[in-house]
Amino acid sequence: MGSRARKIRVALLAAAMAATGSFSGVASQASAESRTQLNASQIVADMGAGWNLGNQLEANSNGYPSETAWGQPTVTQALIDKVKAAGFKTIRIPVSYLNNIGPGPNYTINSGWLNRIQQVVNYAYNRGLYVLINMHGDGYKTINGSWLICDSSSQAAIKAKYQKVWQQIATRFQGYDQHLILESMNEEFDGQFGRPTQPCYSNINAYNQIFVDTVRKAGGNNTSRWLLVPGWNTNIDYTAGNYGFTLPTDQYRSPSIPSAEQRIMISVHYYSPWDFAGEESGTITQWGRAATNPAKKSTWGQEDYLDSQLKLMHDKFVTRGYPVVVGEYGSIDKSSFDSANNRYRADFARAIVSTSKKYGAVSVYWDNGANGRYGFGLFDRRSYAVTQQGIIDAVMAGLR
């Protein structure tokens, strides 16, 4: 998540704890294209309900990623098993690299960090879950060590670094089958919440193209892997509308992929209306047609708006064979202001999941590990207890 997420994260610890848990080997890896290749509609159905391991591998302190830097415990197999037991079939793992990338021209990723990323991926991948990993915080100007800045004057160096980093990631995971999906970046934009600017959007398009070309050339299952790319700030209007987004070409993909099929997905996020989903006040606590108090319900962003937004993505991309991934959605806990709030949060989640399914999209709930006021959490990451069974039930109901 972008700057909005930082408003709702748990308080930063004064000093980051080093990530514990050593690298313990790799997943059992399938040979290239050894499993059945799923087309667009098949993989969307198979990915089912998704969940974000938020505020962990993208957490950072003083420019260095650390999974405990934002107050969360070390990620464990037990946590991932709990998420799977709750019914989720896809886990998105946001990842930051920052100062764990060495100097040019090689831009070598710290081996311990890359090993830990792979270990956490394996927690989910070895359980048969779909796993999405991305480059999450490296494009935020507000984060120490960020460098993927679309309006920087140093684009040649940025693009060279970006290419080298993704080359290393893709090579590390080249033996993983279609259950691993790589995502080029997160909420990439110039940091201003307004209309897209040029040439910043052109640079975002260039990053996506470098990503696709680099991953494909890394070989192995990367030649047929599903790849996920965003438009401007993962914003639906700025991705589907006429604002400058261009789909990357896919000239290096495996010749075994039927010519009529794609292997590229489009990433968007959904937090509308923000005054319900993310604003930290007790004012707007209800959502949807079941809301009982008009004063507590936003004047926009209800079911009809949600439907129109995902229809935009369907008509622009899904109809052309490009699946859509709503890589983040959710709403913060305001039950301390309104005891009925969690019911509306569940309604919101159910509507997003069901509308996503209606329009051929995958939806992945944003869990930032925080429970209680303003938290997105569905689980306690220390005890592994489910904290919001009603929202989980709503997510699963949305798929039916």
C-alpha positions as CSV (number, residue, x, y, z in Angstrom):
1,M,0.0,0.0,0.0
2,G,1.1,3.6,-0.6
3,S,1.1,6.6,1.7
4,R,-2.4,5.8,2.7
5,A,-1.3,2.6,4.4
6,R,1.2,4.4,6.5
7,K,-1.6,6.3,8.1
8,I,-3.0,3.1,9.5
9,R,0.0,1.1,10.3
10,V,0.9,0.2,13.8
11,A,3.4,2.5,15.4
12,L,7.0,2.1,14.3
13,L,9.4,0.5,16.7
14,A,12.3,2.7,17.8
15,A,14.7,0.2,16.4
16,A,14.2,-2.5,13.9
17,M,14.7,-6.1,15.0
18,A,16.7,-8.2,12.6
19,A,14.5,-10.8,10.8
20,T,14.9,-14.2,12.5
21,G,14.5,-17.6,10.9
22,S,17.3,-18.7,8.6
23,F,16.9,-19.8,5.1
24,S,16.0,-23.4,5.1
25,G,16.2,-24.6,1.6
26,V,14.1,-24.1,-1.5
27,A,10.7,-25.4,-2.6
28,S,10.5,-28.6,-4.5
29,Q,10.5,-27.1,-8.0
30,A,8.7,-28.4,-11.0
31,S,10.5,-28.7,-14.3
32,A,9.6,-26.0,-16.9
33,E,6.0,-26.1,-17.9
34,S,5.5,-29.5,-16.3
35,R,2.1,-28.6,-14.9
36,T,-1.0,-27.8,-16.8
37,Q,-1.0,-24.2,-18.1
38,L,-4.1,-22.3,-17.1
39,N,-5.7,-19.8,-19.4
40,A,-7.1,-16.4,-18.1
41,S,-10.5,-17.6,-16.9
42,Q,-9.1,-20.8,-15.4
43,I,-6.4,-19.1,-13.3
44,V,-8.8,-16.5,-12.0
45,A,-11.1,-19.2,-10.8
46,D,-8.3,-21.3,-9.4
47,M,-6.7,-18.4,-7.4
48,G,-9.9,-18.0,-5.4
49,A,-9.8,-15.6,-2.4
50,G,-6.6,-13.7,-1.8
51,W,-4.9,-12.3,1.3
52,N,-2.0,-9.9,1.7
53,L,0.9,-10.5,4.1
54,G,1.1,-6.7,4.6
55,N,3.6,-4.8,6.7
56,Q,6.1,-7.6,6.8
57,L,8.6,-8.0,3.9
58,E,8.0,-4.5,2.8
59,A,8.6,-3.1,6.3
60,N,11.8,-1.2,6.7
61,S,14.0,0.9,9.0
62,N,16.7,3.4,8.1
63,G,16.5,2.3,4.4
64,Y,16.8,-1.5,5.1
65,P,14.0,-4.0,4.8
66,S,13.2,-5.8,8.1
67,E,10.0,-7.9,8.5
68,T,9.7,-6.9,12.2
69,A,10.4,-3.2,11.7
70,W,6.8,-2.1,11.9
71,G,5.9,-4.1,15.0
72,Q,5.0,-7.5,13.5
73,P,6.5,-10.8,14.6
74,T,8.6,-12.9,12.3
75,V,6.5,-14.6,9.6
76,T,6.1,-18.4,10.3
77,Q,4.8,-21.4,8.5
78,A,2.1,-21.6,11.2
79,L,0.7,-18.2,10.2
80,I,0.5,-19.2,6.5
81,D,-1.1,-22.5,7.4
82,K,-3.8,-20.6,9.4
83,V,-4.5,-18.3,6.4
84,K,-4.9,-21.4,4.2
85,A,-7.1,-23.1,6.7
86,A,-9.4,-20.0,6.7
87,G,-10.0,-20.6,3.0
88,F,-7.6,-18.3,1.2
89,K,-5.9,-19.8,-1.9
90,T,-3.7,-16.9,-2.9
91,I,-1.2,-14.9,-0.8
92,R,0.3,-11.7,-1.9
93,I,3.7,-10.9,-0.3
94,P,4.7,-7.2,-0.7
95,V,8.5,-7.0,-0.7
96,S,10.9,-4.0,-0.4
97,Y,14.6,-4.2,-1.4
98,L,15.9,-0.6,-0.9
99,N,19.5,-0.6,0.5
100,N,19.6,-4.4,0.3
101,I,20.6,-3.7,-3.3
102,G,24.3,-3.3,-3.8
103,P,26.0,-0.7,-6.0
104,G,26.1,-0.7,-9.8
105,P,26.7,-2.0,-12.3
106,N,25.7,-5.4,-10.8
107,Y,23.2,-4.1,-8.2
108,T,23.5,-7.4,-6.3
109,I,20.6,-8.2,-3.9
110,N,21.8,-9.1,-0.4
111,S,21.8,-12.9,-0.4
112,G,20.4,-13.2,3.1
113,W,17.4,-11.0,2.2
114,L,16.7,-12.9,-1.1
115,N,17.0,-16.2,0.8
116,R,14.4,-15.0,3.4
117,I,12.1,-13.8,0.6
118,Q,12.3,-17.3,-0.9
119,Q,11.7,-19.0,2.5
120,V,8.5,-17.0,3.1
121,V,7.4,-17.7,-0.5
122,N,8.0,-21.4,0.2
123,Y,5.7,-21.3,3.3
124,A,2.8,-20.7,0.9
125,Y,4.0,-22.2,-2.4
126,N,4.8,-25.6,-0.7
127,R,1.2,-25.7,0.6
128,G,-0.1,-25.4,-3.0
129,L,-1.2,-21.7,-2.7
130,Y,-0.7,-19.1,-5.3
131,V,1.9,-16.6,-4.3
132,L,2.4,-13.0,-5.6
133,I,5.6,-11.2,-4.9
134,N,6.4,-7.6,-6.0
135,M,8.7,-4.6,-5.6
136,H,6.6,-2.7,-3.1
137,G,8.3,0.2,-1.3
138,D,11.2,1.0,-3.6
139,G,9.1,3.6,-5.4
140,Y,7.9,5.7,-2.4
141,K,9.6,9.0,-2.1
142,T,8.7,9.0,1.6
143,I,10.8,5.9,2.4
144,N,14.5,6.1,3.1
145,G,16.4,4.2,0.4
146,S,13.7,4.4,-2.3
147,W,15.0,4.7,-5.8
148,L,12.3,3.7,-8.3
149,I,11.2,7.3,-8.8
150,C,9.3,7.9,-12.0
151,D,9.9,11.7,-12.1
152,S,13.6,11.5,-11.3
153,S,16.1,12.8,-13.7
154,S,18.2,9.7,-13.3
155,Q,16.1,7.3,-15.4
156,A,19.0,5.6,-17.2
157,A,20.5,4.5,-13.9
158,I,17.1,3.6,-12.4
159,K,16.2,1.4,-15.4
160,A,19.5,-0.4,-15.3
161,K,19.1,-1.1,-11.6
162,Y,15.5,-2.2,-12.0
163,Q,16.5,-4.6,-14.8
164,K,19.3,-6.1,-12.7
165,V,17.2,-6.6,-9.6
166,W,14.3,-8.3,-11.5
167,Q,16.9,-10.5,-13.3
168,Q,18.1,-11.8,-10.0
169,I,14.6,-12.4,-8.6
170,A,13.4,-14.1,-11.8
171,T,16.5,-16.3,-11.9
172,R,16.0,-17.3,-8.2
173,F,12.4,-18.4,-8.9
174,Q,12.7,-19.7,-12.4
175,G,11.9,-23.3,-11.4
176,Y,8.6,-22.4,-9.7
177,D,5.5,-23.2,-11.6
178,Q,2.4,-21.1,-12.4
179,H,1.5,-20.8,-8.7
180,L,4.1,-18.1,-8.4
181,I,3.2,-14.8,-10.0
182,L,5.6,-11.8,-10.2
183,E,4.3,-8.2,-9.9
184,S,6.4,-5.5,-11.4
185,M,5.8,-2.8,-8.7
186,N,3.2,-1.5,-6.4
187,E,1.5,2.0,-6.3
188,E,4.0,3.7,-8.6
189,F,3.3,7.4,-9.3
190,D,4.8,10.8,-8.7
191,G,3.5,11.1,-5.2
192,Q,0.8,13.6,-6.0
193,F,-2.9,12.5,-5.8
194,G,-4.1,14.0,-9.1
195,R,-4.1,13.3,-12.8
196,P,-1.2,11.4,-14.2
197,T,1.7,13.4,-15.5
198,Q,4.1,12.9,-18.3
199,P,6.9,11.7,-18.7
200,C,6.3,10.0,-15.4
201,Y,3.6,7.7,-16.8
202,S,5.9,6.9,-19.8
203,N,8.6,5.8,-17.3
204,I,6.1,3.6,-15.5
205,N,5.2,2.0,-18.8
206,A,8.9,1.5,-19.5
207,Y,9.4,-0.1,-16.1
208,N,6.7,-2.6,-16.9
209,Q,8.2,-3.4,-20.3
210,I,11.7,-3.9,-18.7
211,F,10.1,-6.2,-16.1
212,V,8.3,-8.4,-18.7
213,D,11.3,-8.6,-21.0
214,T,13.7,-9.4,-18.1
215,V,11.6,-12.0,-16.4
216,R,10.9,-13.8,-19.7
217,K,14.6,-13.8,-20.6
218,A,15.5,-15.3,-17.2
219,G,14.3,-18.6,-18.6
220,G,12.7,-21.7,-17.0
221,N,9.1,-21.3,-16.1
222,N,9.5,-17.5,-16.4
223,T,8.8,-17.9,-20.2
224,S,5.2,-18.8,-19.5
225,R,4.7,-17.4,-16.0
226,W,1.7,-15.0,-15.4
227,L,3.1,-11.5,-14.8
228,L,1.2,-8.7,-13.1
229,V,1.6,-5.0,-14.0
230,P,0.0,-1.9,-12.7
231,G,-0.9,1.5,-14.2
232,W,-0.6,4.8,-12.5
233,N,-0.9,4.3,-8.7
234,T,-3.0,1.1,-9.3
235,N,-5.9,3.5,-9.9
236,I,-8.7,2.1,-12.0
237,D,-9.6,5.3,-13.9
238,Y,-6.0,6.1,-14.6
239,T,-5.3,2.6,-15.8
240,A,-8.5,1.9,-17.9
241,G,-9.0,5.5,-19.1
242,N,-7.2,7.5,-21.6
243,Y,-4.4,8.7,-19.4
244,G,-1.3,7.1,-20.9
245,F,-1.2,3.5,-19.7
246,T,0.2,1.1,-22.3
247,L,0.3,-2.7,-22.1
248,P,3.7,-4.1,-22.3
249,T,4.5,-6.3,-25.3
250,D,5.3,-10.0,-24.5
251,Q,7.7,-10.9,-27.4
252,Y,9.9,-13.3,-25.3
253,R,7.2,-15.6,-23.9
254,S,7.2,-19.3,-24.6
255,P,6.1,-20.3,-28.1
256,S,4.1,-23.1,-26.4
257,I,1.5,-20.5,-25.2
258,P,-1.3,-20.3,-27.7
259,S,-1.2,-17.1,-29.7
260,A,-4.7,-16.1,-28.6
261,E,-3.8,-16.3,-24.9
262,Q,-2.1,-13.8,-22.7
263,R,0.2,-14.3,-19.7
264,I,-0.1,-10.7,-18.4
265,M,-2.4,-9.5,-15.6
266,I,-3.4,-6.0,-14.7
267,S,-3.1,-4.8,-11.1
268,V,-5.4,-2.3,-9.5
269,H,-6.4,-1.5,-5.9
270,Y,-9.8,-0.6,-4.4
271,Y,-10.4,1.5,-1.3
272,S,-13.4,3.6,-2.4
273,P,-14.9,5.4,-0.7
274,W,-11.8,6.4,1.2
275,D,-13.8,8.1,4.0
276,F,-15.2,4.6,4.8
277,A,-12.3,2.4,3.9
278,G,-9.3,4.3,5.2
279,E,-10.0,7.7,6.8
280,E,-9.1,7.6,10.4
281,S,-12.1,9.1,12.0
282,G,-15.3,7.8,13.5
283,T,-17.5,9.8,11.1
284,I,-18.2,7.4,8.2
285,T,-18.6,3.9,9.6
286,Q,-21.3,2.4,7.4
287,W,-21.4,1.3,3.7
288,G,-23.9,-0.2,1.3
289,R,-27.6,-0.6,0.8
290,A,-28.0,-2.1,4.3
291,A,-26.7,1.0,6.0
292,T,-29.1,2.3,8.6
293,N,-27.8,5.8,9.4
294,P,-27.3,8.2,6.4
295,A,-25.1,10.4,8.5
296,K,-22.6,7.6,8.9
297,K,-22.6,6.6,5.2
298,S,-20.5,8.2,2.4
299,T,-22.4,10.1,-0.3
300,W,-20.5,8.2,-3.0
301,G,-18.6,4.9,-3.6
302,Q,-21.5,2.5,-3.0
303,E,-22.5,-0.7,-4.9
304,D,-23.2,1.1,-8.2
305,Y,-19.8,2.8,-8.2
306,L,-18.0,-0.4,-7.4
307,D,-19.8,-2.2,-10.2
308,S,-18.9,0.6,-12.7
309,Q,-15.3,0.6,-11.7
310,L,-14.7,-3.1,-12.2
311,K,-16.8,-3.1,-15.4
312,L,-14.3,-0.5,-16.7
313,M,-11.4,-3.0,-16.1
314,H,-13.4,-5.8,-17.6
315,D,-14.3,-4.0,-20.7
316,K,-10.7,-2.7,-21.2
317,F,-8.7,-5.7,-20.3
318,V,-10.6,-8.9,-19.4
319,T,-12.4,-8.9,-22.7
320,R,-9.0,-9.0,-24.4
321,G,-7.7,-11.9,-22.3
322,Y,-5.9,-9.9,-19.6
323,P,-7.1,-10.9,-16.1
324,V,-7.5,-8.2,-13.5
325,V,-6.1,-8.5,-10.0
326,V,-7.6,-6.3,-7.3
327,G,-4.3,-6.7,-5.4
328,E,-5.5,-4.7,-2.4
329,Y,-8.9,-3.9,-0.9
330,G,-10.4,-3.6,2.5
331,S,-11.6,-1.2,5.2
332,I,-10.2,-0.2,8.6
333,D,-11.8,-1.1,11.9
334,K,-14.0,1.7,13.3
335,S,-16.0,-0.5,15.6
336,S,-14.9,1.6,18.6
337,F,-17.0,4.4,17.1
338,D,-19.9,2.3,15.8
339,S,-20.6,-1.2,17.1
340,A,-22.1,-2.2,13.8
341,N,-19.0,-1.2,11.8
342,N,-17.7,-4.7,11.3
343,R,-20.9,-5.8,9.7
344,Y,-20.5,-3.0,7.0
345,R,-16.8,-3.9,6.6
346,A,-18.0,-7.5,5.9
347,D,-20.6,-6.2,3.4
348,F,-17.9,-4.1,1.7
349,A,-15.6,-7.1,1.4
350,R,-18.3,-9.4,0.1
351,A,-19.3,-6.9,-2.5
352,I,-15.8,-6.4,-3.8
353,V,-15.2,-10.1,-4.0
354,S,-18.5,-10.9,-5.7
355,T,-18.2,-8.0,-8.1
356,S,-14.6,-8.9,-8.9
357,K,-15.8,-12.5,-9.7
358,K,-18.6,-11.1,-11.9
359,Y,-16.1,-9.2,-14.0
360,G,-13.4,-11.8,-14.2
361,A,-11.0,-10.4,-11.6
362,V,-9.1,-11.9,-8.6
363,S,-9.4,-10.0,-5.3
364,V,-6.8,-9.9,-2.6
365,Y,-7.7,-8.6,0.9
366,W,-5.2,-6.1,2.4
367,D,-4.2,-7.2,5.9
368,N,-1.7,-5.0,7.6
369,G,-1.4,-7.1,10.7
370,A,-3.0,-4.5,12.9
371,N,-6.1,-5.4,14.9
372,G,-8.4,-3.1,16.8
373,R,-8.9,0.6,16.0
374,Y,-8.0,1.4,12.4
375,G,-6.5,-2.0,11.7
376,F,-7.1,-4.2,8.7
377,G,-6.1,-7.4,10.4
378,L,-8.0,-10.7,10.0
379,F,-5.6,-12.7,12.1
380,D,-3.4,-12.2,15.2
381,R,0.1,-12.8,13.8
382,R,1.4,-13.9,17.2
383,S,-1.3,-16.2,18.4
384,Y,-2.6,-17.1,14.9
385,A,-6.1,-16.6,16.1
386,V,-8.8,-15.4,13.7
387,T,-9.8,-11.9,14.7
388,Q,-12.5,-11.1,12.0
389,Q,-14.3,-14.3,11.2
390,G,-17.3,-12.3,9.9
391,I,-15.1,-10.6,7.2
392,I,-13.5,-13.9,6.3
393,D,-16.9,-15.5,6.0
394,A,-18.0,-12.6,3.8
395,V,-15.0,-13.0,1.5
396,M,-15.7,-16.6,1.0
397,A,-19.4,-16.0,0.5
398,G,-18.5,-13.5,-2.2
399,L,-17.0,-16.3,-4.3
400,R,-20.1,-18.4,-4.2
